Amino acid sequence: MIGTIVNTLCIVAGSCIGSVAKRAIKPRYQSALYNALGLATIVLGANAVVTHLPESQYPVLFIASLALGSLVGTICDLDGRFKRLVKRFSRTNLAEGLSTGILLFCVGSLSMVGPILSALYGDNTYLFTNAMLDLVSSMILASTYGIGMALAAPVLFCSQGTIYLITSLAGNVISTELMNEITIVGGVLIVSSGFAILNIKDCKTVNMLPALLFPILFFGVKQFF
């Protein structure tokens, strides 16, 4: 769990630094940093998709997962519920920042594969790499949305901690094929988040989060046939 702990602390540290430094950063500089984050987010998401899609044994699964997941999320209005919940505690546009930050920090090959490698082999390389990326990302986000971005830290800890715990208990039950499909879907969600950061298109990425569950359901059902 040392990798997850370091990753969590980096988000807290980055949020604190960014919220303080924003007073010294002019709006045009904040905009430049935000644009850089948006582009980097799209590149990271696209890289996850391009890298893992050729390895997929079910290349249509991620499309079906995104479609069904988006439908479920929209029916449940996850995006609206999340924003209304956050606005109860903040008068700023923190909801947008937190939704972006949580997706950026928690959904991705490093953040998802890292806890698995840590649990199975004690290898924290991915998590330490992810921690450095999250440190920079949280600084940039906090410079716009404030210290409230630190709220993403416990979400990341719970997310990676859950993956770590499940992997420790399940062992080799979690297949490489399943992680590959989840990473592809996660990559698409990261790209969607990047579009929102750059104000290109608000795809309401939070509504799309249930898409991550459909590869798990598919492989679960597949075991019975």
C-alpha positions as CSV (number, residue, x, y, z in Angstrom):
1,M,0.0,0.0,0.0
2,I,3.0,2.3,0.2
3,G,2.6,3.3,-3.5
4,T,-1.1,4.3,-2.9
5,I,-0.2,6.2,0.3
6,V,2.5,8.2,-1.6
7,N,0.0,8.9,-4.5
8,T,-2.6,10.1,-2.0
9,L,-0.1,12.5,-0.3
10,C,1.1,13.9,-3.6
11,I,-2.5,14.9,-4.5
12,V,-2.9,16.6,-1.1
13,A,0.5,18.4,-1.5
14,G,-0.2,19.4,-5.0
15,S,-3.6,20.8,-4.1
16,C,-2.1,22.9,-1.2
17,I,0.7,24.2,-3.4
18,G,-1.6,25.0,-6.3
19,S,-4.2,26.8,-4.1
20,V,-1.5,29.0,-2.6
21,A,0.4,29.6,-5.9
22,K,-2.8,30.7,-7.8
23,R,-2.5,34.2,-6.3
24,A,0.8,34.6,-7.9
25,I,-0.3,33.2,-11.2
26,K,-2.0,35.6,-13.6
27,P,-5.2,34.4,-15.3
28,R,-3.6,34.0,-18.7
29,Y,-0.9,31.8,-17.1
30,Q,-3.6,29.7,-15.4
31,S,-5.3,29.4,-18.8
32,A,-2.1,28.2,-20.4
33,L,-1.5,25.6,-17.7
34,Y,-5.1,24.5,-17.9
35,N,-4.8,24.1,-21.7
36,A,-1.6,22.1,-21.2
37,L,-3.4,19.8,-18.7
38,G,-6.3,19.3,-21.1
39,L,-4.0,18.3,-24.0
40,A,-1.9,16.1,-21.7
41,T,-5.2,14.4,-20.5
42,I,-6.3,13.7,-24.0
43,V,-2.9,12.3,-24.9
44,L,-2.8,10.0,-21.8
45,G,-6.3,8.7,-22.5
46,A,-5.7,8.2,-26.2
47,N,-2.4,6.4,-25.5
48,A,-4.3,4.0,-23.2
49,V,-6.8,3.2,-25.9
50,V,-4.3,2.9,-28.8
51,T,-1.9,0.8,-26.7
52,H,-4.5,-1.7,-25.4
53,L,-7.1,-1.9,-28.2
54,P,-4.9,-4.0,-30.5
55,E,-4.6,-6.5,-27.6
56,S,-8.4,-6.7,-27.1
57,Q,-10.0,-10.0,-27.9
58,Y,-13.4,-8.3,-27.9
59,P,-12.9,-5.0,-29.8
60,V,-16.6,-4.2,-29.7
61,L,-16.9,-4.6,-26.0
62,F,-15.7,-1.1,-25.1
63,I,-18.2,0.4,-27.5
64,A,-21.1,-1.5,-25.9
65,S,-19.8,-0.7,-22.5
66,L,-19.6,3.0,-23.2
67,A,-23.1,3.0,-24.7
68,L,-24.8,1.0,-22.0
69,G,-22.8,2.7,-19.2
70,S,-23.7,6.2,-20.5
71,L,-27.3,5.2,-20.7
72,V,-27.4,3.9,-17.1
73,G,-25.5,7.0,-15.9
74,T,-27.8,9.4,-17.7
75,I,-30.9,7.7,-16.4
76,C,-29.5,7.9,-12.9
77,D,-28.4,11.5,-13.5
78,L,-25.0,10.8,-11.8
79,D,-23.5,14.0,-13.2
80,G,-26.3,16.2,-11.9
81,R,-26.4,14.4,-8.5
82,F,-22.6,14.7,-8.1
83,K,-22.6,18.4,-8.9
84,R,-25.5,19.2,-6.6
85,L,-23.8,17.3,-3.8
86,V,-20.6,19.2,-4.2
87,K,-22.3,22.6,-4.5
88,R,-23.7,22.1,-1.0
89,F,-20.2,22.5,0.3
90,S,-18.8,25.0,-2.1
91,R,-19.9,28.1,-3.9
92,T,-17.2,27.7,-6.6
93,N,-17.2,25.5,-9.7
94,L,-15.5,22.9,-7.6
95,A,-17.8,20.1,-8.9
96,E,-16.3,20.4,-12.4
97,G,-12.8,20.3,-11.0
98,L,-13.4,17.4,-8.7
99,S,-15.1,15.3,-11.4
100,T,-12.2,16.0,-13.7
101,G,-9.6,15.4,-11.0
102,I,-11.2,12.1,-9.8
103,L,-11.3,10.8,-13.3
104,L,-7.8,11.9,-14.1
105,F,-6.4,10.5,-10.8
106,C,-8.4,7.3,-10.5
107,V,-9.2,6.2,-14.1
108,G,-6.2,5.2,-16.1
109,S,-3.7,2.4,-16.7
110,L,-1.2,3.6,-14.1
111,S,-3.8,4.1,-11.3
112,M,-5.6,0.8,-12.1
113,V,-2.8,-1.5,-13.0
114,G,-0.5,-0.1,-10.3
115,P,-2.3,-1.4,-7.3
116,I,-2.6,-4.9,-9.0
117,L,1.2,-5.1,-9.5
118,S,1.8,-3.8,-6.0
119,A,-0.5,-6.5,-4.5
120,L,0.7,-9.3,-6.7
121,Y,4.4,-8.6,-7.0
122,G,5.2,-5.7,-4.5
123,D,6.1,-3.5,-7.5
124,N,5.2,0.1,-6.9
125,T,6.8,1.6,-10.0
126,Y,3.5,2.4,-11.7
127,L,2.1,4.0,-8.6
128,F,5.2,6.1,-8.0
129,T,5.0,7.3,-11.6
130,N,1.3,8.0,-11.2
131,A,2.1,10.0,-8.0
132,M,4.4,12.4,-9.8
133,L,1.8,12.9,-12.6
134,D,-0.9,13.5,-10.0
135,L,1.3,16.0,-8.1
136,V,1.6,18.2,-11.2
137,S,-2.1,17.7,-12.2
138,S,-3.4,18.6,-8.8
139,M,-1.3,21.7,-8.6
140,I,-2.8,22.9,-11.9
141,L,-6.3,22.0,-11.0
142,A,-6.0,23.6,-7.5
143,S,-4.7,26.8,-9.1
144,T,-8.1,27.1,-10.7
145,Y,-10.5,25.3,-8.3
146,G,-8.8,25.8,-5.0
147,I,-7.8,23.7,-2.0
148,G,-11.1,21.7,-2.4
149,M,-9.2,19.6,-5.0
150,A,-7.7,17.8,-2.0
151,L,-11.0,16.0,-1.6
152,A,-10.0,13.9,-4.6
153,A,-7.2,12.3,-2.4
154,P,-9.4,10.1,-0.2
155,V,-11.3,9.0,-3.3
156,L,-8.1,7.9,-4.9
157,F,-7.0,6.1,-1.7
158,C,-10.3,4.2,-1.6
159,S,-10.2,3.4,-5.3
160,Q,-6.7,2.1,-5.3
161,G,-7.1,0.5,-1.9
162,T,-10.1,-1.4,-3.1
163,I,-8.3,-2.7,-6.2
164,Y,-5.3,-3.6,-4.0
165,L,-7.5,-5.5,-1.5
166,I,-9.5,-7.3,-4.1
167,T,-6.3,-8.3,-5.9
168,S,-4.7,-9.5,-2.7
169,L,-7.8,-11.7,-2.0
170,A,-8.5,-12.8,-5.5
171,G,-4.9,-13.5,-6.6
172,N,-4.8,-14.6,-10.3
173,V,-8.6,-14.5,-10.7
174,I,-8.3,-11.1,-12.2
175,S,-7.3,-11.8,-15.8
176,T,-5.0,-9.7,-18.0
177,E,-7.8,-9.6,-20.6
178,L,-10.3,-8.0,-18.2
179,M,-7.8,-5.3,-17.1
180,N,-7.1,-4.7,-20.8
181,E,-10.8,-4.0,-21.5
182,I,-11.2,-1.8,-18.4
183,T,-8.2,0.2,-19.4
184,I,-9.6,0.8,-22.9
185,V,-12.9,2.1,-21.5
186,G,-11.0,4.2,-18.9
187,G,-8.8,5.7,-21.6
188,V,-11.9,6.9,-23.5
189,L,-13.3,8.5,-20.3
190,I,-10.0,10.3,-19.8
191,V,-10.2,11.7,-23.4
192,S,-13.7,12.8,-22.6
193,S,-12.5,14.6,-19.5
194,G,-9.8,16.3,-21.6
195,F,-12.4,17.6,-24.0
196,A,-14.3,19.2,-21.1
197,I,-11.1,20.8,-19.7
198,L,-10.5,22.4,-23.1
199,N,-14.1,23.4,-23.4
200,I,-14.4,21.5,-26.6
201,K,-17.3,19.3,-25.5
202,D,-18.9,18.5,-22.2
203,C,-19.7,14.8,-22.5
204,K,-20.8,14.6,-18.9
205,T,-18.1,12.1,-18.1
206,V,-19.5,11.2,-14.7
207,N,-22.6,9.8,-16.4
208,M,-20.3,7.5,-18.3
209,L,-18.6,6.0,-15.2
210,P,-20.9,2.9,-15.1
211,A,-19.2,1.9,-18.4
212,L,-16.3,0.6,-16.3
213,L,-18.5,-2.1,-14.8
214,F,-19.7,-3.7,-18.0
215,P,-16.4,-5.4,-18.9
216,I,-16.5,-6.9,-15.4
217,L,-20.1,-8.1,-15.9
218,F,-19.2,-9.4,-19.4
219,F,-16.3,-11.5,-18.2
220,G,-18.3,-12.7,-15.2
221,V,-21.2,-14.0,-17.4
222,K,-18.6,-15.4,-19.9
223,Q,-17.3,-17.8,-17.2
224,F,-20.7,-19.6,-17.3
225,F,-20.6,-20.4,-21.0
